[in-house]
Amino acid sequence: MTIMLDSPSRTRARDPKDLLNAVRPHIRHLTVNVLDSGMNVWDRELALLLRDNTMVRDMAERILGNAVMYTIGCMERPEVHLGVGKLVDIGVHQLILDTPVWWALCDVYNEGRYKHHAPFIERRRDGLCVRTTDFLKSIGFDIDEELWAIDGTDCSPCDNKVPDSH
């Protein structure tokens, strides 16, 4: 009898901490600011989130992890229209604001192309967040259902019509 097992990439969830730390060798700008702290990239982004937002570490880790999943999903599959709620968007904005890290994310996960962030003013209310969670799960991410459910029908005002924008 032969037993076939799925490949490890299909049975194991993708770890956002590992995926974010993987961009470290690709950070080429302002390396003194970013790399000389002795922190890995995950811990740096977490420290910045905690510095600028009132939340406990556990919540910051949950937000950052889901922001990384969303960001990488947008970069790896630009043809799929995705959206994020207000809470997870805090983490997405953290990644975008740390531009040396953002450039490295673009380098590694967006084939070197810069991923723009050009939101509309009005939020969407069409359930895009719910569809996004389904998509992220389908590409191997173990999303935090509670964080996404909070904003399930109140999604980011992102535009899928702008090339290479989320």
N, CA and C atoms as a LAMMPS dump frame, in Angstrom:
ITEM: TIMESTEP
0
ITEM: NUMBER OF ATOMS
498
ITEM: BOX BOUNDS ff ff ff
-5.0000000000000000e+02 5.0000000000000000e+02
-5.0000000000000000e+02 5.0000000000000000e+02
-5.0000000000000000e+02 5.0000000000000000e+02
ITEM: ATOMS id mol type element x y z
1 1 1 N 0.846 -1.18 0
2 1 2 C 0 0 0
3 1 3 C 0.889 1.24 0
4 2 1 N 0.577 2.191 -0.867
5 2 2 C 1.314 3.451 -0.95
6 2 3 C 0.442 4.565 -0.387
7 3 1 N 1.038 5.361 0.479
8 3 2 C 0.319 6.501 1.042
9 3 3 C 0.968 7.768 0.522
10 4 1 N 0.165 8.627 -0.065
11 4 2 C 0.662 9.898 -0.587
12 4 3 C 0.347 11.008 0.417
13 5 1 N 1.341 11.792 0.733
14 5 2 C 1.147 12.923 1.63
15 5 3 C 1.242 14.212 0.842
16 6 1 N 0.461 15.192 1.247
17 6 2 C 0.594 16.515 0.623
18 6 3 C 1.967 17.066 0.933
19 7 1 N 2.426 17.949 0.077
20 7 2 C 3.721 18.581 0.327
21 7 3 C 3.641 19.422 1.583
22 8 1 N 4.758 19.623 2.293
23 8 2 C 4.75 20.413 3.521
24 8 3 C 4.189 21.818 3.317
25 9 1 N 4.391 22.408 2.15
26 9 2 C 3.885 23.767 1.926
27 9 3 C 2.358 23.799 1.924
28 10 1 N 1.735 22.668 1.648
29 10 2 C 0.274 22.625 1.632
30 10 3 C -0.304 22.301 3.004
31 11 1 N 0.436 21.597 3.829
32 11 2 C -0.107 21.163 5.106
33 11 3 C 0.317 22.073 6.252
34 12 1 N 1.297 22.883 6.063
35 12 2 C 1.802 23.759 7.104
36 12 3 C 1.446 25.2 6.784
37 13 1 N 0.934 25.909 7.767
38 13 2 C 0.582 27.315 7.547
39 13 3 C 1.847 28.142 7.335
40 14 1 N 1.725 29.154 6.526
41 14 2 C 2.837 30.07 6.269
42 14 3 C 2.956 31.011 7.467
43 15 1 N 4.132 31.139 8.011
44 15 2 C 4.366 31.936 9.216
45 15 3 C 4.716 33.374 8.846
46 16 1 N 3.861 34.342 9.2
47 16 2 C 4.14 35.734 8.829
48 16 3 C 5.425 36.279 9.457
49 17 1 N 5.766 35.799 10.626
50 17 2 C 7.007 36.248 11.279
51 17 3 C 8.21 35.823 10.44
52 18 1 N 8.225 34.573 10.005
53 18 2 C 9.322 34.085 9.165
54 18 3 C 9.361 34.814 7.823
55 19 1 N 8.189 35.047 7.243
56 19 2 C 8.124 35.722 5.947
57 19 3 C 8.628 37.161 6.043
58 20 1 N 8.304 37.844 7.133
59 20 2 C 8.788 39.211 7.308
60 20 3 C 10.29 39.222 7.592
61 21 1 N 10.754 38.334 8.442
62 21 2 C 12.19 38.282 8.733
63 21 3 C 13.02 37.905 7.515
64 22 1 N 12.411 37.209 6.557
65 22 2 C 13.131 36.794 5.348
66 22 3 C 13.547 37.974 4.472
67 23 1 N 12.969 39.152 4.68
68 23 2 C 13.332 40.292 3.838
69 23 3 C 14.607 40.984 4.321
70 24 1 N 15.112 40.628 5.486
71 24 2 C 16.277 41.311 6.063
72 24 3 C 17.451 41.455 5.094
73 25 1 N 17.862 40.395 4.392
74 25 2 C 18.995 40.55 3.472
75 25 3 C 18.709 41.497 2.3
76 26 1 N 17.461 41.832 2.092
77 26 2 C 17.074 42.694 0.977
78 26 3 C 16.901 44.152 1.385
79 27 1 N 17.128 44.447 2.652
80 27 2 C 17.031 45.833 3.116
81 27 3 C 18.316 46.537 2.72
82 28 1 N 18.18 47.53 1.844
83 28 2 C 19.353 48.205 1.287
84 28 3 C 19.4 49.693 1.602
85 29 1 N 18.32 50.237 2.124
86 29 2 C 18.24 51.671 2.38
87 29 3 C 18.194 51.92 3.884
88 30 1 N 18.879 52.965 4.319
89 30 2 C 18.88 53.367 5.729
90 30 3 C 19.162 52.194 6.668
91 31 1 N 20.124 51.412 6.284
92 31 2 C 20.401 50.201 7.053
93 31 3 C 20.85 50.501 8.479
94 32 1 N 21.472 51.653 8.699
95 32 2 C 21.869 52.015 10.065
96 32 3 C 20.626 52.106 10.945
97 33 1 N 19.58 52.755 10.463
98 33 2 C 18.342 52.884 11.227
99 33 3 C 17.67 51.533 11.438
100 34 1 N 17.648 50.724 10.408
101 34 2 C 16.848 49.508 10.427
102 34 3 C 17.593 48.317 11.013
103 35 1 N 18.828 48.139 10.637
104 35 2 C 19.525 46.899 10.989
105 35 3 C 20.436 46.987 12.211
106 36 1 N 20.856 48.176 12.571
107 36 2 C 21.83 48.284 13.655
108 36 3 C 21.234 48.192 15.055
109 37 1 N 19.934 48.007 15.161
110 37 2 C 19.298 47.892 16.48
111 37 3 C 19.544 46.529 17.102
112 38 1 N 19.963 45.571 16.29
113 38 2 C 20.147 44.215 16.79
114 38 3 C 18.853 43.41 16.782
115 39 1 N 17.75 44.046 16.397
116 39 2 C 16.456 43.353 16.334
117 39 3 C 16.274 42.706 14.966
118 40 1 N 15.494 41.64 14.936
119 40 2 C 15.096 41.135 13.634
120 40 3 C 13.985 42.042 13.116
121 41 1 N 13.593 41.862 11.867
122 41 2 C 12.615 42.762 11.239
123 41 3 C 11.267 42.682 11.953
124 42 1 N 10.841 41.483 12.31
125 42 2 C 9.573 41.315 13.026
126 42 3 C 9.565 42.123 14.322
127 43 1 N 10.589 41.975 15.121
128 43 2 C 10.648 42.683 16.408
129 43 3 C 10.714 44.192 16.222
130 44 1 N 11.387 44.639 15.161
131 44 2 C 11.444 46.076 14.884
132 44 3 C 10.05 46.618 14.57
133 45 1 N 9.333 45.95 13.656
134 45 2 C 7.999 46.419 13.286
135 45 3 C 7.048 46.358 14.475
136 46 1 N 7.208 45.353 15.295
137 46 2 C 6.392 45.234 16.499
138 46 3 C 6.686 46.384 17.467
139 47 1 N 7.962 46.703 17.643
140 47 2 C 8.348 47.813 18.525
141 47 3 C 7.799 49.139 18.008
142 48 1 N 7.814 49.335 16.699
143 48 2 C 7.264 50.563 16.125
144 48 3 C 5.747 50.629 16.303
145 49 1 N 5.078 49.503 16.122
146 49 2 C 3.625 49.458 16.345
147 49 3 C 3.292 49.825 17.794
148 50 1 N 4.03 49.256 18.725
149 50 2 C 3.784 49.522 20.145
150 50 3 C 4.147 50.96 20.516
151 51 1 N 5.144 51.519 19.858
152 51 2 C 5.537 52.902 20.117
153 51 3 C 4.436 53.874 19.706
154 52 1 N 3.787 53.588 18.592
155 52 2 C 2.857 54.544 17.995
156 52 3 C 1.379 54.258 18.248
157 53 1 N 1.068 53.161 18.891
158 53 2 C -0.327 52.788 19.124
159 53 3 C -0.51 52.3 20.557
160 54 1 N -1.671 52.55 21.09
161 54 2 C -1.984 52.089 22.44
162 54 3 C -2.58 50.695 22.341
163 55 1 N -1.747 49.69 22.607
164 55 2 C -2.206 48.301 22.585
165 55 3 C -1.194 47.441 23.315
166 56 1 N -1.617 46.279 23.747
167 56 2 C -0.714 45.344 24.397
168 56 3 C 0.044 44.557 23.327
169 57 1 N 1.15 43.956 23.728
170 57 2 C 2.019 43.254 22.786
171 57 3 C 1.282 42.152 22.014
172 58 1 N 0.446 41.395 22.706
173 58 2 C -0.279 40.311 22.053
174 58 3 C -1.133 40.845 20.9
175 59 1 N -1.812 41.952 21.118
176 59 2 C -2.646 42.525 20.057
177 59 3 C -1.765 43.041 18.92
178 60 1 N -0.653 43.666 19.243
179 60 2 C 0.257 44.157 18.204
180 60 3 C 0.776 42.994 17.352
181 61 1 N 1.098 41.876 17.976
182 61 2 C 1.567 40.705 17.228
183 61 3 C 0.477 40.16 16.315
184 62 1 N -0.742 40.118 16.803
185 62 2 C -1.862 39.634 15.993
186 62 3 C -2.088 40.552 14.793
187 63 1 N -2.078 41.852 15.042
188 63 2 C -2.295 42.818 13.965
189 63 3 C -1.17 42.743 12.943
190 64 1 N 0.076 42.734 13.409
191 64 2 C 1.21 42.685 12.485
192 64 3 C 1.198 41.395 11.672
193 65 1 N 0.938 40.281 12.315
194 65 2 C 0.912 39.008 11.592
195 65 3 C -0.113 39.004 10.472
196 66 1 N -1.301 39.486 10.764
197 66 2 C -2.347 39.522 9.747
198 66 3 C -2.06 40.561 8.676
199 67 1 N -1.404 41.648 9.048
200 67 2 C -0.999 42.657 8.061
201 67 3 C 0.031 42.077 7.1
202 68 1 N 0.962 41.3 7.619
203 68 2 C 1.964 40.654 6.76
204 68 3 C 1.277 39.675 5.805
205 69 1 N 0.337 38.882 6.324
206 69 2 C -0.382 37.931 5.468
207 69 3 C -1.11 38.666 4.343
208 70 1 N -1.822 39.726 4.707
209 70 2 C -2.575 40.501 3.721
210 70 3 C -1.627 41.116 2.684
211 71 1 N -0.552 41.733 3.151
212 71 2 C 0.397 42.397 2.256
213 71 3 C 1.015 41.411 1.275
214 72 1 N 1.449 40.289 1.776
215 72 2 C 2.072 39.291 0.904
216 72 3 C 1.035 38.708 -0.052
217 73 1 N -0.18 38.495 0.42
218 73 2 C -1.247 38.032 -0.472
219 73 3 C -1.477 39.004 -1.612
220 74 1 N -1.497 40.303 -1.299
221 74 2 C -1.672 41.338 -2.333
222 74 3 C -0.521 41.343 -3.321
223 75 1 N 0.678 41.131 -2.813
224 75 2 C 1.85 41.178 -3.681
225 75 3 C 1.967 39.93 -4.547
226 76 1 N 1.735 38.785 -3.949
227 76 2 C 1.877 37.54 -4.7
228 76 3 C 0.768 37.338 -5.729
229 77 1 N -0.392 37.873 -5.453
230 77 2 C -1.539 37.658 -6.338
231 77 3 C -2.227 38.982 -6.664
232 78 1 N -1.551 39.861 -7.407
233 78 2 C -2.11 41.186 -7.68
234 78 3 C -3.417 41.157 -8.478
235 79 1 N -3.699 40.06 -9.139
236 79 2 C -4.931 39.976 -9.917
237 79 3 C -6.169 39.743 -9.041
238 80 1 N -5.955 39.383 -7.775
239 80 2 C -7.061 39.139 -6.851
240 80 3 C -7.314 40.416 -6.05
241 81 1 N -8.536 40.892 -6.064
242 81 2 C -8.875 42.118 -5.347
243 81 3 C -9.09 41.782 -3.875
244 82 1 N -8.25 42.352 -3.016
245 82 2 C -8.303 42.098 -1.583
246 82 3 C -8.528 43.396 -0.83
247 83 1 N -9.037 43.291 0.369
248 83 2 C -9.245 44.462 1.211
249 83 3 C -9.04 44.102 2.666
250 84 1 N -8.773 45.114 3.45
251 84 2 C -8.449 44.902 4.855
252 84 3 C -9.298 45.848 5.7
253 85 1 N -9.632 45.408 6.919
254 85 2 C -10.403 46.245 7.83
255 85 3 C -9.518 47.236 8.569
256 86 1 N -10.15 48.1 9.337
257 86 2 C -9.436 49.167 10.038
258 86 3 C -8.351 48.649 10.981
259 87 1 N -8.657 47.588 11.703
260 87 2 C -7.711 47.1 12.708
261 87 3 C -6.45 46.518 12.077
262 88 1 N -6.599 45.626 11.13
263 88 2 C -5.436 45.031 10.466
264 88 3 C -4.698 46.087 9.647
265 89 1 N -5.422 47.08 9.155
266 89 2 C -4.807 48.148 8.357
267 89 3 C -3.781 48.952 9.168
268 90 1 N -3.921 48.97 10.477
269 90 2 C -2.911 49.621 11.326
270 90 3 C -1.55 48.973 11.073
271 91 1 N -1.53 47.652 10.991
272 91 2 C -0.286 46.933 10.727
273 91 3 C 0.214 47.124 9.313
274 92 1 N -0.706 47.184 8.344
275 92 2 C -0.314 47.421 6.954
276 92 3 C 0.366 48.782 6.852
277 93 1 N -0.234 49.785 7.479
278 93 2 C 0.364 51.126 7.441
279 93 3 C 1.722 51.147 8.127
280 94 1 N 1.897 50.358 9.175
281 94 2 C 3.204 50.285 9.818
282 94 3 C 4.245 49.783 8.828
283 95 1 N 3.916 48.762 8.093
284 95 2 C 4.859 48.217 7.105
285 95 3 C 5.177 49.245 6.022
286 96 1 N 4.16 49.935 5.547
287 96 2 C 4.359 50.927 4.491
288 96 3 C 5.217 52.092 4.988
289 97 1 N 4.999 52.516 6.226
290 97 2 C 5.722 53.672 6.77
291 97 3 C 7.204 53.401 7.015
292 98 1 N 7.568 52.16 7.265
293 98 2 C 8.981 51.819 7.437
294 98 3 C 9.519 51.491 6.051
295 99 1 N 9.778 52.539 5.284
296 99 2 C 10.02 52.388 3.847
297 99 3 C 11.171 51.458 3.477
298 100 1 N 12.272 51.393 4.225
299 100 2 C 13.294 50.413 3.842
300 100 3 C 12.77 48.976 3.911
301 101 1 N 11.944 48.706 4.889
302 101 2 C 11.335 47.373 5.015
303 101 3 C 10.298 47.173 3.914
304 102 1 N 9.508 48.21 3.628
305 102 2 C 8.506 48.116 2.554
306 102 3 C 9.168 47.817 1.211
307 103 1 N 10.264 48.53 0.918
308 103 2 C 10.988 48.274 -0.34
309 103 3 C 11.471 46.829 -0.389
310 104 1 N 11.962 46.324 0.735
311 104 2 C 12.441 44.941 0.777
312 104 3 C 11.284 43.96 0.58
313 105 1 N 10.126 44.241 1.178
314 105 2 C 8.95 43.404 0.949
315 105 3 C 8.598 43.378 -0.535
316 106 1 N 8.626 44.548 -1.15
317 106 2 C 8.332 44.638 -2.587
318 106 3 C 9.359 43.857 -3.4
319 107 1 N 10.601 43.941 -3
320 107 2 C 11.672 43.244 -3.698
321 107 3 C 11.446 41.733 -3.643
322 108 1 N 11.146 41.227 -2.47
323 108 2 C 11.035 39.782 -2.272
324 108 3 C 9.694 39.227 -2.762
325 109 1 N 8.603 39.887 -2.43
326 109 2 C 7.275 39.312 -2.682
327 109 3 C 6.507 39.94 -3.843
328 110 1 N 7.013 41.037 -4.39
329 110 2 C 6.323 41.692 -5.499
330 110 3 C 7.234 41.802 -6.725
331 111 1 N 8.153 40.847 -6.843
332 111 2 C 9.066 40.759 -7.982
333 111 3 C 9.823 42.056 -8.224
334 112 1 N 10.162 42.75 -7.136
335 112 2 C 10.955 43.965 -7.239
336 112 3 C 10.182 45.216 -7.607
337 113 1 N 8.901 45.066 -7.882
338 113 2 C 8.072 46.231 -8.229
339 113 3 C 7.548 46.882 -6.955
340 114 1 N 7.523 48.21 -6.964
341 114 2 C 6.99 48.945 -5.822
342 114 3 C 5.475 48.773 -5.765
343 115 1 N 4.949 48.467 -4.603
344 115 2 C 3.507 48.318 -4.396
345 115 3 C 2.985 49.618 -3.813
346 116 1 N 2.181 50.314 -4.585
347 116 2 C 1.658 51.608 -4.152
348 116 3 C 0.514 51.454 -3.166
349 117 1 N 0.263 52.515 -2.43
350 117 2 C -0.863 52.572 -1.5
351 117 3 C -1.591 53.877 -1.793
352 118 1 N -2.704 53.768 -2.507
353 118 2 C -3.451 54.955 -2.931
354 118 3 C -4.934 54.732 -2.642
355 119 1 N -5.337 54.824 -1.377
356 119 2 C -6.726 54.511 -1.031
357 119 3 C -7.704 55.613 -1.435
358 120 1 N -8.941 55.185 -1.625
359 120 2 C -10.023 56.14 -1.788
360 120 3 C -10.338 56.737 -0.411
361 121 1 N -11.125 57.781 -0.371
362 121 2 C -11.519 58.389 0.896
363 121 3 C -12.572 57.544 1.606
364 122 1 N -13.576 57.126 0.883
365 122 2 C -14.677 56.366 1.48
366 122 3 C -14.304 54.893 1.652
367 123 1 N -14.712 54.336 2.78
368 123 2 C -14.523 52.911 3.013
369 123 3 C -15.537 52.118 2.191
370 124 1 N -15.153 50.915 1.865
371 124 2 C -16.045 50.007 1.137
372 124 3 C -16.902 49.261 2.159
373 125 1 N -18.077 48.92 1.76
374 125 2 C -18.962 48.161 2.646
375 125 3 C -19.624 47.027 1.855
376 126 1 N -18.793 46.296 1.147
377 126 2 C -19.322 45.251 0.266
378 126 3 C -18.865 43.846 0.658
379 127 1 N -18.327 43.696 1.881
380 127 2 C -17.91 42.372 2.34
381 127 3 C -16.562 41.91 1.823
382 128 1 N -15.781 42.817 1.286
383 128 2 C -14.484 42.445 0.728
384 128 3 C -13.572 41.803 1.775
385 129 1 N -13.641 42.27 3.017
386 129 2 C -12.798 41.677 4.076
387 129 3 C -13.088 40.193 4.249
388 130 1 N -14.352 39.839 4.212
389 130 2 C -14.731 38.435 4.368
390 130 3 C -14.17 37.612 3.212
391 131 1 N -14.283 38.118 1.999
392 131 2 C -13.736 37.41 0.837
393 131 3 C -12.214 37.329 0.913
394 132 1 N -11.59 38.366 1.468
395 132 2 C -10.13 38.373 1.619
396 132 3 C -9.681 37.275 2.568
397 133 1 N -10.396 37.087 3.666
398 133 2 C -9.994 36.031 4.613
399 133 3 C -10.062 34.667 3.946
400 134 1 N -11.096 34.445 3.161
401 134 2 C -11.205 33.162 2.455
402 134 3 C -10.017 32.965 1.514
403 135 1 N -9.651 34.024 0.796
404 135 2 C -8.525 33.93 -0.121
405 135 3 C -7.219 33.664 0.638
406 136 1 N -6.969 34.417 1.713
407 136 2 C -5.719 34.244 2.463
408 136 3 C -5.603 32.829 3.021
409 137 1 N -6.704 32.271 3.474
410 137 2 C -6.679 30.882 3.949
411 137 3 C -6.346 29.936 2.795
412 138 1 N -6.854 30.245 1.609
413 138 2 C -6.634 29.36 0.456
414 138 3 C -5.176 29.334 0.006
415 139 1 N -4.391 30.366 0.37
416 139 2 C -2.973 30.37 -0.025
417 139 3 C -2.058 30.045 1.159
418 140 1 N -2.63 29.412 2.189
419 140 2 C -1.811 28.851 3.257
420 140 3 C -1.639 29.678 4.507
421 141 1 N -2.414 30.738 4.671
422 141 2 C -2.289 31.552 5.878
423 141 3 C -3.327 31.151 6.915
424 142 1 N -2.909 31.167 8.164
425 142 2 C -3.782 30.883 9.301
426 142 3 C -4.197 32.226 9.898
427 143 1 N -5.222 32.815 9.33
428 143 2 C -5.62 34.169 9.713
429 143 3 C -6.26 34.182 11.103
430 144 1 N -6.299 35.354 11.7
431 144 2 C -6.948 35.57 12.993
432 144 3 C -8.401 35.965 12.709
433 145 1 N -9.282 35.004 12.764
434 145 2 C -10.69 35.213 12.411
435 145 3 C -11.302 36.384 13.184
436 146 1 N -10.959 36.497 14.453
437 146 2 C -11.546 37.548 15.287
438 146 3 C -11.18 38.944 14.788
439 147 1 N -9.91 39.152 14.421
440 147 2 C -9.496 40.47 13.929
441 147 3 C -10.22 40.845 12.65
442 148 1 N -10.382 39.9 11.761
443 148 2 C -11.033 40.177 10.48
444 148 3 C -12.534 40.345 10.638
445 149 1 N -13.139 39.612 11.578
446 149 2 C -14.589 39.703 11.779
447 149 3 C -15.005 41.065 12.321
448 150 1 N -14.135 41.71 13.068
449 150 2 C -14.448 43.028 13.634
450 150 3 C -14.847 44.005 12.535
451 151 1 N -14.143 43.961 11.419
452 151 2 C -14.382 44.891 10.316
453 151 3 C -14.955 44.197 9.087
454 152 1 N -15.578 43.058 9.263
455 152 2 C -16.015 42.227 8.144
456 152 3 C -16.718 42.928 7.013
457 153 1 N -17.539 43.929 7.314
458 153 2 C -18.243 44.619 6.233
459 153 3 C -17.789 46.065 6.085
460 154 1 N -16.77 46.455 6.813
461 154 2 C -16.274 47.832 6.75
462 154 3 C -14.805 47.786 6.333
463 155 1 N -14.597 47.632 5.049
464 155 2 C -13.263 47.364 4.512
465 155 3 C -12.515 48.62 4.11
466 156 1 N -11.248 48.405 3.864
467 156 2 C -10.386 49.48 3.404
468 156 3 C -10.892 50.044 2.093
469 157 1 N -10.581 51.289 1.843
470 157 2 C -11.015 51.911 0.589
471 157 3 C -9.985 51.734 -0.524
472 158 1 N -9.487 50.521 -0.682
473 158 2 C -8.453 50.282 -1.686
474 158 3 C -9.048 50.177 -3.074
475 159 1 N -8.222 50.439 -4.06
476 159 2 C -8.668 50.498 -5.442
477 159 3 C -7.987 49.405 -6.251
478 160 1 N -8.758 48.473 -6.763
479 160 2 C -8.173 47.403 -7.57
480 160 3 C -7.975 47.82 -9.019
481 161 1 N -8.344 49.025 -9.38
482 161 2 C -8.201 49.476 -10.756
483 161 3 C -6.881 50.194 -11.019
484 162 1 N -6.184 50.55 -9.958
485 162 2 C -4.881 51.213 -10.094
486 162 3 C -3.834 50.105 -10.227
487 163 1 N -3.042 50.113 -11.281
488 163 2 C -2.035 49.057 -11.443
489 163 3 C -1.085 48.992 -10.243
490 164 1 N -0.895 47.787 -9.768
491 164 2 C 0.038 47.491 -8.677
492 164 3 C -0.225 48.331 -7.433
493 165 1 N -1.468 48.47 -7.089
494 165 2 C -1.864 49.153 -5.865
495 165 3 C -2.71 48.196 -5.056
496 166 1 N -2.72 48.412 -3.765
497 166 2 C -3.638 47.603 -2.951
498 166 3 C -4.644 48.522 -2.323
